[in-house]
């Protein structure tokens, strides 16, 4: 699946003495983490965006505990092990993921960015459920994407989709993508877009099954000269009214 890209690095210090090494690198300002009114209204009106036989998807609750759960899911999914230093690098990566999440929350209106989380379906409404997967959705207006979306001025961009290893191949990612479709309808956007590595056939099949189609790819010179894996742009028109 498409990897996370964090362009904004935040240096924040301190935490409680009982925190892990990765937690100590990020101080969550509780004043900044209170759910805003728009978020509360959306949660009250729509509850779970998707609730099927096995999984249910909702918007992330902006609390320290849940944000750390999200960071763990994405770090486990995208961290590339380094021989002899795996635990250390994973801790740093979790801190980087958490910093990126904080940045997006603090700099995006609630109707232009959301982190969606999937958890096991249960009648028990306990607040300490384990998160199975997460995905970021952001309103964007990149010209290179809009040229493939007739009549659109903005679109919903799907990124950072991640599933815990023990929950993979259990339709968690499929359920997260369904929730993105529903959120696009709630927010009033006709199109969704995402990027995937051209040679990641598993991810591309997942997205194709969800209705996305390839419309373009990275320029050859960006992959040849920079040495980066080539990505393809995939888009879909929301069929939820």
C-alpha positions in Angstrom: 0.0 0.0 0.0 1.1 3.6 -0.5 3.6 4.7 2.1 3.2 7.6 4.5 4.9 10.9 3.7 5.4 13.4 6.5 6.6 16.7 5.1 6.2 18.6 8.4 8.4 17.7 11.3 7.6 19.0 14.8 10.1 19.1 17.6 8.2 18.8 20.9 9.6 17.8 24.3 8.7 16.1 27.5 6.1 13.8 28.8 5.3 11.9 32.0 8.0 9.8 33.7 5.9 6.6 33.0 5.9 7.1 29.2 7.8 4.8 26.9 10.9 6.1 25.0 8.8 6.9 22.0 6.2 8.7 24.0 8.7 10.9 25.7 9.6 12.5 22.4 6.1 14.0 21.9 4.2 16.1 24.3 0.4 16.2 23.5 -1.1 19.5 24.5 -4.5 18.5 26.1 -5.9 22.0 25.3 -5.3 21.3 21.6 -6.9 17.8 21.7 -10.5 18.7 22.7 -13.0 17.6 20.0 -14.4 20.7 18.3 -18.1 21.4 17.8 -18.1 20.4 14.1 -16.5 17.0 15.0 -19.1 16.5 17.8 -22.0 17.2 15.5 -20.7 14.9 12.8 -20.1 12.1 15.4 -23.5 12.5 16.9 -25.3 12.7 13.6 -23.6 9.8 11.8 -21.9 7.7 14.5 -20.0 4.9 12.8 -19.5 5.6 9.1 -19.5 1.9 8.4 -20.6 -1.0 10.6 -20.6 -4.4 9.0 -20.4 -8.0 10.2 -16.8 -7.8 11.5 -15.6 -4.2 11.5 -16.9 -0.7 12.2 -15.3 2.6 11.2 -15.6 5.9 12.9 -13.7 9.2 13.1 -10.7 9.2 15.5 -11.4 10.7 18.9 -8.9 13.4 19.6 -7.6 12.1 22.9 -4.0 11.3 23.8 -4.8 7.6 24.2 -6.4 7.2 20.8 -3.8 9.3 19.0 -1.1 7.0 20.3 -3.0 4.0 19.2 -3.3 5.5 15.7 0.5 6.2 15.6 1.2 2.7 16.7 -0.9 1.2 13.9 0.7 3.3 11.2 4.2 2.9 12.6 3.8 -0.9 12.6 2.4 -0.9 9.1 5.0 1.3 7.5 8.2 0.9 9.6 10.9 -1.0 7.7 13.0 -3.1 10.1 16.6 -2.2 10.6 19.0 -5.0 11.7 20.1 -4.6 15.4 18.3 -1.3 15.8 14.7 -2.3 15.1 13.1 -1.3 18.4 15.0 2.0 18.6 14.1 3.0 15.0 10.5 1.9 15.6 10.3 4.2 18.6 11.6 7.1 16.6 9.2 6.3 13.8 6.2 6.2 16.1 7.2 9.7 17.4 7.4 11.0 13.8 4.0 9.5 12.9 2.5 11.1 16.0 4.0 14.5 15.2 2.6 14.4 11.7 -0.8 13.5 13.1 -0.6 16.4 15.5 0.4 18.8 12.7 -2.6 17.8 10.5 -5.1 18.1 13.4 -3.8 21.5 14.5 -3.6 23.0 11.0 -6.7 21.5 9.2 -10.4 22.5 9.6 -12.5 19.5 10.8 -14.3 19.3 7.5 -11.1 19.2 5.5 -9.1 16.5 7.3 -10.1 13.4 9.2 -8.4 10.3 10.6 -10.7 7.3 10.4 -10.2 4.2 12.6 -11.5 0.7 12.2 -12.2 -1.5 15.2 -13.7 -4.9 15.7 -17.5 -5.0 15.6 -18.9 -5.5 19.1 -22.1 -4.8 21.1 -19.9 -3.8 24.0 -19.3 0.0 23.8 -16.1 -0.1 25.8 -13.8 2.8 25.1 -10.6 0.7 25.1 -11.1 -1.3 22.0 -8.0 -2.2 19.9 -7.7 -0.4 16.6 -7.4 -2.7 13.6 -6.6 -0.1 11.0 -6.6 3.6 10.1 -6.7 5.9 7.1 -6.3 9.7 6.5 -8.6 11.7 4.3 -7.8 15.2 3.3 -9.5 17.7 1.0 -7.1 18.8 -1.7 -7.0 20.7 -5.0 -3.9 19.6 -6.8 -4.1 20.6 -10.5 -2.4 17.4 -11.7 -5.3 15.4 -10.1 -8.1 17.8 -10.9 -7.4 17.5 -14.6 -8.7 13.9 -14.4 -11.9 15.0 -12.4 -14.3 16.7 -14.8 -16.0 19.7 -13.2 -14.4 19.3 -9.8 -12.6 22.1 -7.9 -11.5 19.9 -5.0 -11.5 16.2 -4.1 -11.0 13.9 -1.1 -7.5 12.4 -1.0 -7.0 9.0 0.7 -3.6 8.3 2.2 -1.8 6.5 5.1 -4.1 3.5 5.0 -2.6 1.0 7.5 -3.7 -2.3 9.1 -2.1 -4.1 12.0 -0.3 -7.2 10.9 -2.6 -9.5 12.9 -5.7 -8.1 11.2 -4.5 -8.2 7.6 -6.4 -10.2 5.0 -9.6 -9.7 7.0 -11.3 -7.0 4.9 -10.2 -4.2 7.3 -8.8 -2.0 4.5 -11.9 -2.6 2.3 -14.1 -1.4 5.2 -11.9 1.7 5.6 -12.2 2.5 1.9 -16.0 2.2 2.2 -15.9 4.7 5.1 -13.9 7.1 2.9 -16.7 6.9 0.3 -19.3 7.7 2.9 -17.3 10.6 4.3 -17.0 12.1 0.8 -20.8 12.1 0.5 -21.2 13.7 4.0 -18.7 16.4 3.1 -20.1 16.8 -0.4 -17.2 15.7 -2.6 -17.9 13.8 -5.8 -14.4 12.4 -6.3 -11.8 10.5 -4.3 -8.2 10.0 -5.2 -5.1 8.1 -4.0 -1.7 7.0 -5.0 -0.2 3.5 -5.0 3.1 2.1 -6.0 3.0 0.8 -9.6 4.5 -2.5 -8.6 2.4 -3.0 -5.5 -0.2 -5.3 -7.2 -1.9 -6.3 -4.0 -2.7 -2.7 -3.1 -3.7 -1.9 -6.6 -6.1 -4.8 -6.7 -7.6 -3.7 -3.4 -8.2 -0.2 -4.8 -9.5 -1.4 -8.1 -12.0 -3.6 -6.3 -13.1 -0.5 -4.4 -13.8 1.3 -7.7 -10.6 3.2 -8.2 -9.0 3.3 -11.7 -5.5 4.3 -12.8 -5.4 7.7 -14.6 -1.8 8.6 -14.6 1.7 7.8 -13.2 4.8 9.6 -11.9 7.0 11.1 -14.6 9.8 8.7 -15.6 12.5 11.2 -14.7 11.4 11.4 -11.1 11.9 7.7 -10.6 15.0 7.4 -12.7 16.9 10.4 -11.3 15.7 10.3 -7.8 15.6 6.5 -7.5 12.0 6.5 -6.2 9.5 3.7 -6.9 7.0 4.8 -9.5 3.5 5.6 -8.2 0.2 5.7 -10.1 -2.7 8.0 -9.5 -6.0 6.3 -9.0 -9.4 8.0 -8.8 -13.0 7.1 -8.4 -16.3 8.9 -8.6 -18.4 8.5 -5.4 -21.5 6.5 -6.0 -23.0 7.4 -2.6 -25.6 10.1 -2.7 
